[in-house]
Amino acid sequence: MQIMLDGPLETFVTEKVRSGRYVDAAEVVREALRMLERQYAVESPLLEAALLEGVRDEHVPYNAGTLDRVRQLADVL
């Protein structure tokens, strides 16, 4: 498999290899994908729970404080 990266991402990968932490670019990409997989594993259940809660709960009227409460909840997740 070949992957094309734009300039900033290619530079990032190159810097990680140069640092000595990774043997090559493929190792950097594998680690990044493992991290992304772990992030999804954590986020998916939280998002599903929040969506189910939204479906089950009563409708909340929108007012000036609603968006602030949504932002606060998003920061927690």
Summary of the structure (lengths in Angstrom):
residues: 77
radius of gyration: 19.7
end to end distance: 33.8
largest distance: 54.7
contacts: 136
relative contact order: 0.07
helix: 71%
strand: 0%
